[in-house]
Amino acid sequence: MSEFPKDPNRRSGRYPYCKPCHRERQAPGNARRQAILRADPVRLEAKRAAARDSYPSRYVTIRHTANQLRTHHPEMSVEDSLHWATQLRDPYTRCSICGLPERIRAAYKRKGWSTHPFMWRFSLDRIDPLGGYGDLTNIRVLDMRCNILRGPGMRTDAEVLRKVRRWYERRFTKEELWWLNPVPGSGGSPTKGRKHDRQVPPDPTQPDV
């Protein structure tokens, strides 16, 4: 009986066909629904957001991100994957080229900028495209827009930043772009005012002053 899917609406409690047949019958409908979602990016993003809200631990935890990194990059060790997963999930992590902070990316995405590539999550970039992900010195964190523009070493960091700055400056004021780097990797402010400073917990080993 375990070969037949459960159906609470039937007296027997099971479908009259086995699980392989059930999957075969469901395949056309599933393919049709996936095609509809792919044709409507906004609806697809809403469905994914609902899934993240339903299963937050699956999408948010550092361990899950580390597992994803090792799946895509088998040469990466467990320690390295946990290190980079922590960097990717840290709201104060900044893009190594333009300086976009993760928390600003997330805030703009909540305001409805999710259809733009630069609102996707941060990713890892190989400084030398011929190198692997097993070398920590060859990896850095970029936002998706800079990563896409750079490609496999097709553009220099300065060329990428020039394009990114032009894109941002057409859409935001100078006051809103306090984080934007004038040169690749430096120049932008990590925080805007004291209220945005990272809260560092006190060191329990140090005596009170």
Contacts in CASP RR format, 6 or more apart in sequence:
PFRMAT RR
TARGET T0000
AUTHOR 0000-0000-0000
METHOD contacts of the structure
MODEL  1
MSEFPKDPNRRSGRYPYCKPCHRERQAPGNARRQAILRADPVRLEAKRAA
ARDSYPSRYVTIRHTANQLRTHHPEMSVEDSLHWATQLRDPYTRCSICGL
PERIRAAYKRKGWSTHPFMWRFSLDRIDPLGGYGDLTNIRVLDMRCNILR
GPGMRTDAEVLRKVRRWYERRFTKEELWWLNPVPGSGGSPTKGRKHDRQV
PPDPTQPDV
1 14 0 8 1.000
3 18 0 8 1.000
3 19 0 8 1.000
4 14 0 8 1.000
4 15 0 8 1.000
4 16 0 8 1.000
4 17 0 8 1.000
4 18 0 8 1.000
4 19 0 8 1.000
5 14 0 8 1.000
5 15 0 8 1.000
5 19 0 8 1.000
5 22 0 8 1.000
6 13 0 8 1.000
6 14 0 8 1.000
6 15 0 8 1.000
7 13 0 8 1.000
7 14 0 8 1.000
7 15 0 8 1.000
15 22 0 8 1.000
17 25 0 8 1.000
36 43 0 8 1.000
37 43 0 8 1.000
37 44 0 8 1.000
37 47 0 8 1.000
38 44 0 8 1.000
41 115 0 8 1.000
42 115 0 8 1.000
45 114 0 8 1.000
45 115 0 8 1.000
51 59 0 8 1.000
52 58 0 8 1.000
52 59 0 8 1.000
52 60 0 8 1.000
57 64 0 8 1.000
58 64 0 8 1.000
60 89 0 8 1.000
62 82 0 8 1.000
62 85 0 8 1.000
62 86 0 8 1.000
62 89 0 8 1.000
63 82 0 8 1.000
63 85 0 8 1.000
65 85 0 8 1.000
65 88 0 8 1.000
65 89 0 8 1.000
66 78 0 8 1.000
66 81 0 8 1.000
66 82 0 8 1.000
66 84 0 8 1.000
66 85 0 8 1.000
67 81 0 8 1.000
69 76 0 8 1.000
69 81 0 8 1.000
69 84 0 8 1.000
69 85 0 8 1.000
69 124 0 8 1.000
69 133 0 8 1.000
70 76 0 8 1.000
70 78 0 8 1.000
70 81 0 8 1.000
73 81 0 8 1.000
73 124 0 8 1.000
73 132 0 8 1.000
73 133 0 8 1.000
73 134 0 8 1.000
75 132 0 8 1.000
75 133 0 8 1.000
75 134 0 8 1.000
76 84 0 8 1.000
76 133 0 8 1.000
76 134 0 8 1.000
77 134 0 8 1.000
80 133 0 8 1.000
80 134 0 8 1.000
80 136 0 8 1.000
83 136 0 8 1.000
84 124 0 8 1.000
84 139 0 8 1.000
84 141 0 8 1.000
87 93 0 8 1.000
87 141 0 8 1.000
88 102 0 8 1.000
88 121 0 8 1.000
88 122 0 8 1.000
88 123 0 8 1.000
88 124 0 8 1.000
88 141 0 8 1.000
89 102 0 8 1.000
90 102 0 8 1.000
91 101 0 8 1.000
91 102 0 8 1.000
91 103 0 8 1.000
91 106 0 8 1.000
92 101 0 8 1.000
92 102 0 8 1.000
92 103 0 8 1.000
92 190 0 8 1.000
92 198 0 8 1.000
93 101 0 8 1.000
93 102 0 8 1.000
93 122 0 8 1.000
93 141 0 8 1.000
94 100 0 8 1.000
94 101 0 8 1.000
94 102 0 8 1.000
94 141 0 8 1.000
94 179 0 8 1.000
94 190 0 8 1.000
95 122 0 8 1.000
95 141 0 8 1.000
95 142 0 8 1.000
95 143 0 8 1.000
95 146 0 8 1.000
96 125 0 8 1.000
96 140 0 8 1.000
96 141 0 8 1.000
96 142 0 8 1.000
96 146 0 8 1.000
96 184 0 8 1.000
96 185 0 8 1.000
97 142 0 8 1.000
97 146 0 8 1.000
97 150 0 8 1.000
97 157 0 8 1.000
97 160 0 8 1.000
97 161 0 8 1.000
97 164 0 8 1.000
97 181 0 8 1.000
97 184 0 8 1.000
97 185 0 8 1.000
98 143 0 8 1.000
98 145 0 8 1.000
98 146 0 8 1.000
98 160 0 8 1.000
98 161 0 8 1.000
98 164 0 8 1.000
98 165 0 8 1.000
98 168 0 8 1.000
98 180 0 8 1.000
98 181 0 8 1.000
99 179 0 8 1.000
99 180 0 8 1.000
99 181 0 8 1.000
99 185 0 8 1.000
99 188 0 8 1.000
100 118 0 8 1.000
100 143 0 8 1.000
100 179 0 8 1.000
100 180 0 8 1.000
101 179 0 8 1.000
101 190 0 8 1.000
102 122 0 8 1.000
104 179 0 8 1.000
105 118 0 8 1.000
105 119 0 8 1.000
105 121 0 8 1.000
105 122 0 8 1.000
105 143 0 8 1.000
108 119 0 8 1.000
109 119 0 8 1.000
113 119 0 8 1.000
116 145 0 8 1.000
117 144 0 8 1.000
117 145 0 8 1.000
117 148 0 8 1.000
118 143 0 8 1.000
118 144 0 8 1.000
118 145 0 8 1.000
118 164 0 8 1.000
118 167 0 8 1.000
119 144 0 8 1.000
120 143 0 8 1.000
120 144 0 8 1.000
121 144 0 8 1.000
122 141 0 8 1.000
122 142 0 8 1.000
122 143 0 8 1.000
122 144 0 8 1.000
123 141 0 8 1.000
123 142 0 8 1.000
123 143 0 8 1.000
123 144 0 8 1.000
123 147 0 8 1.000
124 133 0 8 1.000
124 139 0 8 1.000
124 140 0 8 1.000
124 141 0 8 1.000
124 142 0 8 1.000
125 139 0 8 1.000
125 140 0 8 1.000
125 141 0 8 1.000
125 142 0 8 1.000
125 146 0 8 1.000
125 147 0 8 1.000
125 150 0 8 1.000
126 132 0 8 1.000
126 133 0 8 1.000
126 138 0 8 1.000
126 139 0 8 1.000
127 137 0 8 1.000
127 138 0 8 1.000
127 139 0 8 1.000
127 140 0 8 1.000
128 138 0 8 1.000
129 151 0 8 1.000
129 152 0 8 1.000
129 153 0 8 1.000
131 138 0 8 1.000
132 138 0 8 1.000
133 139 0 8 1.000
142 150 0 8 1.000
145 164 0 8 1.000
145 167 0 8 1.000
146 160 0 8 1.000
146 161 0 8 1.000
146 164 0 8 1.000
149 155 0 8 1.000
149 160 0 8 1.000
149 163 0 8 1.000
149 164 0 8 1.000
150 157 0 8 1.000
150 160 0 8 1.000
155 163 0 8 1.000
157 184 0 8 1.000
157 185 0 8 1.000
158 183 0 8 1.000
158 184 0 8 1.000
160 184 0 8 1.000
161 181 0 8 1.000
161 183 0 8 1.000
161 184 0 8 1.000
165 180 0 8 1.000
168 177 0 8 1.000
168 180 0 8 1.000
169 177 0 8 1.000
178 188 0 8 1.000
178 189 0 8 1.000
178 192 0 8 1.000
179 188 0 8 1.000
179 189 0 8 1.000
179 190 0 8 1.000
179 192 0 8 1.000
180 188 0 8 1.000
181 187 0 8 1.000
181 188 0 8 1.000
182 188 0 8 1.000
191 197 0 8 1.000
191 198 0 8 1.000
END
